[in-house]
């Protein structure tokens, strides 16, 4: 049975806000149980998780925010955006919610890099991570294949490209990265665009794209953290994603000991919206395998 969607207008009404370094950040919570932090990707927002939100909330305490520069959160123009700061934001949100116990993470795309930073901080005794599942993302800079729009935003003319970014440009980019049979509807594209365009978002896209060189700078630290093996990890990946699809998983299997990977045939870069039922099945199977002993090792 298909998972029920949460319309964006309903999702927005359920948002709460808190202040992070003087900026308003929108966040969502639901459910009870072990905390599960969901971290969205570029250039969209936490609404990406809406198909999974209600079924996951039946088992876990869900926490998600629109990161700084994304969705309905603040998008300051004169700001240097950083993945490390976004990890600080996630920790500040957990502190705001008085969450002290170990946290599970489910991340996608840009959010994968934030999750990698949290994983590295776990081994530095600065964060308590219970487990982490990555959806399609650039876990390794050497396998990341940015689309043309990302390359243009990285160029010296990026500020101009960003300001001219439109719904049509978003549609063109998404057509390249979704699976051939699982592309978003026109209505879904309207909603994705609404989140990108909120708070004059296109004018800062060239600043957000700095995550690509930042990934290169942090690559060895993050990969080393994934190789340590103390925290249970899984990759659930849309295989036909041209950015971080099957080729990224192949690299993961080469570099990560005892790799736990799931490939979704015919699915592209957004598996949580293209094949949410499959993602839910594989995520719950991963969590059901975690024994108390496993989590004790991960959290020690």
Secondary structure, 3 states (H helix, E strand, C coil): CCCCCCCHHHHHHCCEEEEECCEEEEEEEECCCCEEEEECCCCCCHHHHHHHHHHHHCCCEEEEECCCCCCCCCCCCCCCCCHHHHHHHHHHHHHHCCCCCCEEEEECCHHHHHHHHHHHHHHCCCCCEEEEEEECCCCCHHHCCCCHHHHHHHCCCHHHHHHCCCHHHHHHHHHHHCCCCCCCCHHHHHHHHHHHHHHHHHHHHHHHCCHHHHHHHHHHHHHHHHHCCCCEEEEEEECCCCCCCHHHHHHHHHHCCCCCEEEECCCCCCHHHHCHHHHHHHHHHHHHHCCHHHHHHHHC
